[in-house]
Every structure is written in C-alpha cells, then in structure tokens.
Amino acid sequence: MSTGSKWHRSTDTTLGRALDGILTSPKATVGAILTLFLVLTAIFGPWLAPQNPYDLGAIDFFDARLPPMSPSMNGSIYLLGTDGQGRDMLSAMIYGLRTSIAVGLLSGVVALVVGTALGMVAAYVGGRVDALIMRLVDLMLGLPAILVALMLLAMLGQGVWKVIFALVLVQWAQFARAVRAAALVERNKEYVEAAVSLGLSRPRILFGHMLPNCLPPIIVVGTLQVASAISAEATLSFLGIGLPITEPSLGLLIANGYKVLLSGQYWISVYPGLLLLILVFSINVVGDRLREVFNPRFLGR
C-alpha cells in the first residue's frame, strides 16, 4: 500500500484532499514550493532586500543602468544590475513582488467574498433573484476583463485601492457562477431539508451548512483568480494606468526597461518579467492540480 493512499484516507476534509493532491503530484509540489518561497520573500522583503529602492538617500544616480554583477560607487555589488534611476534591481524586484502579491491576494479575497455570497443567495432563493444575479454574471463574463478594468481606471485614476476595486469588479462573477453551480446541488440534499424543518434561519443554512460543502470550487477558482489578478494588475501597470510610480509592481518595473530592451540593457525588463512569469506559472500549476483533485472525473486516478 502506497504512502499516498494512506495519506488520502486519513484526510477526509476539503483542505486535506487539496494538500494530498498537491503532495502526490511532483509538478504541483514544485509549484507550491515556489509559490510559498515567493510569498515568504515578499513578506520578509524589507529585511532581505540589499537596498530600499524607494529611499532617495540610498540611491546614487551615477549607478544608473549598470549591468549585473557591477560594483557600485560605494564598493557593493549589484547582483542583477540597476535600472535607469540607479536602483538595485534585486531590491526593486523584491519590493515589486510585495506589491503584486498584495494586490492579487486582496482583490482575490474580496472578489471571493462578494461572488460567494451572491452565488449562494442566487442558488438558494432562486426565482427572480437568481435570474437577476445570473444576468449580471453573464454580462460581466461577456465583457473583456482587461477592457473593463482599463475603462474604470481611466475614470478613477491610479492607486492601489482603485486597481483592487477594478479587479474585484471583473472577478466576482467567476466565483458567483462556480458557487451557484455547487450550491444548486447541495440545496436538494437531505441535510438542507432537515435544517429547514428545524426552522434554522436562511443565513445559517447558507453559510453554516451549505457553504462548507461548496469549498472545493471556491478553492480552485480562488487559486486561479489570484494568478489572473496578478497578471491583470501587471498588464495595467505596464500600460501606465495601474499603480502609481511610488508603489511600483512587477508590471511597472517591466515597463521601466521596455524602451531600452533592444539596446543591450535587457536586465531592467527581463528579470522582473521572469519573476512575474515564475510567480503566475507556479500558482496556475497548483490551481490546475486542485481542479483535477476536486473534479469527479479525476477521482480514483
């Protein structure tokens, strides 16, 4: 009997199944380790970065656009070079990673809460309420997410919370549709009928009894939407309408070196681009594995 099968039988909870699925897939395990490493790097960034890239007193303009492994004016080494303002690229990337992950997680969590609540209500109440919510979902899913975010930010302007608001607006529908589909199945089960016969309130039935059984699609969609939010925020910042220059993310760092990319100063854009690629790819690998674990067609494989 394999170790994986023993672990699988000992983990009957949703989170246990998710962890089991990740640990039994080498690719997902690597993705999870990379994601955890990048998240920890972002959390402890101020202590890990060699320089505070936004402290003007620590930046020397004469060190601008130095290639990787170049010595600075004070004798230290820039491992990944510097950008056009003389900032250490390694430090700028760590701080940019903090911003990208924070925006992606915050927008994903808020979209999850809004979409889950609306999806649960639509499935349980039904009728006109269900029709109204689902028509809004169809409308949002029928519009290009980046286009909607671009229009909103063009009207609202730059700012972290404005970007988060725009991302929430284009993401909540994914959660609502997935949660509604799961809740419709749960609504017809005996434990819901028993809760109704006992006179429990609707909020208690929805969020105390039905919601725990709808967690699998929420976890899958949430993981994938965090990666999508990070990519969308990087796109908006690259286009110059996302985050302000005082709070740059990986997308803005890529944009800073885009104009000099073909002049030999590749490191200003390439290194932040590679970091963004690794971050999004690793999260997506984990999300894809979770989708396989919670999809009934993959059970028993």
WOHULIN-V555003 format. One record per helix or strand of 2 or more residues. SS is the DSSP state (H for helix, E for strand). FROM is the first residue (numbers start at 1). TO is the last residue. If there is no record, write none. Layout:
ss-><SS;SS>
from-><FROM;FROM>
to-><TO;TO>
This chain:
ss-><H;H;H;H;H;H;E;E;H;H;H;H;H;H;H;H;H;H;H;H>
from-><3;14;26;45;56;61;70;77;89;127;145;160;190;202;215;245;250;261;267;296>
to-><9;23;43;48;58;63;71;78;125;142;156;187;197;213;238;247;256;263;294;298>
